[in-house]
Amino acid sequence: MNANRIIDMIVRQVMRRLVNHGVDKGIDMASRVGRKQGQSEARNSPEADRQMRDTAARQKQGAKQMKQVTRQMRRFMKF
């Protein structure tokens, strides 16, 4: 391995980490746009908590159904 390839590899690793960090920060900032200043996620109303639990349950159920459909499709595609 020559020096040029080693340097390229190191630069790619550093750039990947910087880009990932920047994307994470951007997503965090975008998720805070709708909130009032000083409002934290911990102070949700009981209604909001219930709604978040319902949404999470629906997403979990949807993921389970997708796994089942994927398994069935693999089974059908064998023949």
N, C-alpha and C positions, 0 to 999 in steps of 0.2 A: 504494500500500500504506500503510495507516494504521499508527500506532504500536502499536495493540493487536495486530494480526496479527503484527508483527515480534516483539513481546515474547512472544506465544504460541509462535512458531516457535523462539525461543531457549530458552524454558522446556522445550519438547518435546525439543529436542536434548540439553539438560543432563540431563533426567530419563531419556532413553533410555540415555545413557552411564552414569549412576549405576546404573540397574537392570541393565544388562548386566554392569557390574563386580561388582555384588552377586551376581548369578547365577553368574558365573564363580568367585567366591570360595566360594560355597556348594557348588558342584560339587567344587572342589578339597578342601574340608574333608570332604565326604561320601566322597570317594575315599580319604581317609587314615584313615577310621574303622577299617577292618579291620587296619591295620598296627600292629606294635609300635612303641613310641617309639624313635627312633633308627634304625629300619630304613629304608633308602632303596631306590628302585627299581633302582639299579645293582647291588646285591648279590643278584641272583636266582641260584638254583641252576641248573645246566645243564638239569635237567629242566623247570624253570619257563620257561627261555628257549626250549627246544624246543617246549613247549606253546604259548607265545605266538606263535612262528613258524608253527606249524600252524594256530592259530586265525586269524592274519592271512591265511594262504594260503587258508583256507576262505572267509573273508569276501570276499577279492578274487575268488575263483572265483564266489561267489554273486552278487556285483555284476555280473560279466561276463555271467552267465546272465540276470540281470534285464534288462540292456541289450538282449540278444539277443531276449528275449521281448517287450520293449517295441517294438523295431523290427518284429518280426513282427506284432504286434497293430496297429500303425499301418498296415502294409502291407495287412492283411486288412480294416481299417475303411475303406479307400479305395473298395472296391467294394461 
